[in-house]
């Protein structure tokens, strides 16, 4: 392993736990190098996760596993796979970058906004009972205050404020959450 290529000090977070509120415990820090995917022949962005995987080369860490999170500065990556590297002190990691847009989330009754990564996944998917269009927004859970996705909470994304109508069933995967909203 060439130590000079591992120039980023990153933080490793464990998978979500519940005690009593959801949290992503910090497991530790390690040195890593990142090789972002090329943009040639990639599909259109349809969600908060990047279309292509990022190759991450890192020093060995015994607790690194699939489903965990890596934070490099303001960038977050979901670990998809962990393989042994070319030597015993190295790991080859495939990670999916979270590439949502900067947004704010406000819980009902609160006065402060919380910064969160969000992505408008579907617009005008159907018209609700009050003739208002419905949309779906995918949110990055580790940044959300708990409890999340309650009716009446708001998400401000790209200058538009959306009101949460509920969580899309089956969308909570421990890292992201999709909510149904009205504008």
N, C-alpha and C positions, 0 to 999 in steps of 0.2 A: 504494500500500500504506500502511496506517495502522500505523506502527511500534508504537503503543501496544497493539495487539492481539497483538503477538508478544512476550508477556511471559515465556515459558518458555525457558530456556537448556537445550538438549538435546544429547545426544551421539549421533553417527551412527556405526554399526558396519557394516563391510563384510560381504558374504556369507562363509560359512564357507570357510576355507582349510585345507589339510593340510600342515604343515611343522614337524616330522614329526607333531605332534599337532594335532587340530582347534583352530582359534581363529577368533574374529571380530574382525578388526583394527579399532581405532579410526580412523575417517577424519577426524573433526573435530567441532567444535561449531557450532551455529547457533541462531538465535532462531526460535521457532515459536509459533503459537497453535493450540489444540486445540478442536474442537467435537465432543463425544461424541455418538453416535447417540441418538435418543429411544427410550424403551422401549415405545412404543405399537406394537402389531402385530409384535413381534419373536418369533421362534421360541424354543423351549426350548434351553437350553445343552446341547450334546452333546460338547464338547471343550474344549481349553485355550484356543482362540482365541475371541474375542468373536463373537457372532452378527452384529452389525452393524459396518460400517466407521466409523472415526473420520475426520473431515475435518481435515487438518492444513495450515495455511497457514504457509509458511516463507520465509525469505530464500533467494535463489538459492544453490545449492551445486553446482558442476560435476560432482561425483562421486556425487550422489544418484541411486539407481536401484532398480528393482523387486527385491525379495528381501532388501534390507538391513534393518537393525534400527535403531530410534530408541529411546533411553532417556530418559525424563523422570522424574527422581527414582527411585522404585521401580517405575514403570510401564514396560513394554516394548511396542513396536508393530512389526509386520512391515509393511514398505512393500509395498503391493499395486500402486500405480500412481503415477506422477509426471507431472504436466502443467504446462505453463507457466501462470503466474498472470495477473492483469490487467496486470501490467507486467513488464519484463525482469528486474527484481530480485526477482521473487516466484515461488514454486512452489505448486501445489495438489497435495497428497498425499492419497491414500487409504491408510489404515493399519488393520490388524486388531490390536486390543489383546490381549495375553496375559493371561488372567484366571483362571489356575489358583489353586489354594488353596496356602497356605503349607505346605510339607512339608519333610522332611529326607531326604537320600540318604546311605547309607553303603556304601562299597565293602567287599567281603569282605576281612577281615584288618585293616581300618583301625579306629581307635578314635574318630575324630571324625566327626560328622555335618556334611553340607554343606547349607545351605538351598537349596531349589529350589521352583519353581512346578510343581504337579502337578494332574492332574484324573483322577478315576476315571471312565473312559469306559464301561466295561461291567462288570457284576457277574454272577457265576455263569454265565459263558458256556458252560462245560462242566465236567464232573467229570474230574479227572485219574486217572492209574493208581493212585494211593494213595487214591482216593475223596475228594480235597479239591477244593473249588470253585476255579475259575480266574477271574481278573479281568484287566482291561486298564487300565493307568494310562498317561496321556500325560504326558511330562516335557518341560520347557523346556531344551534342550541347552546353551545358553551358560552355564548355571549348574552343569552336571554336571561332575564330575571325569572325566577320560579315563583308561583305557577305561571306557565306560559300558555298562550293560545286561548285565553278566555274571551268570551263574547264581550265586545265593548273596548278591548285593548286596541291600540292604534299602531300602525306602521307607516312611517313617512319615507317614501322611496321616490327619488328623482323628482322632488317638488310636489308630489301628490300624497295626501294623507288618506290611508285606507283604514276602515274599521273592521276588526276581526269579527267574523260571524261564527267561527268554530274551526276545529282542527280537522283536516282531511283524514278520514279513517285509514289506519294502517301506514301513515306517513312518518311516524316517529321511529326512526331507526337508531336512535341513540346519539346521532350527530346532527341530523337535520330534521326539520319539522315543516310540514306544509299546512298553511292555514287558508281558509276560504275567507275572502274579504269583499267589502263593497267600497266604492269610492265616493 
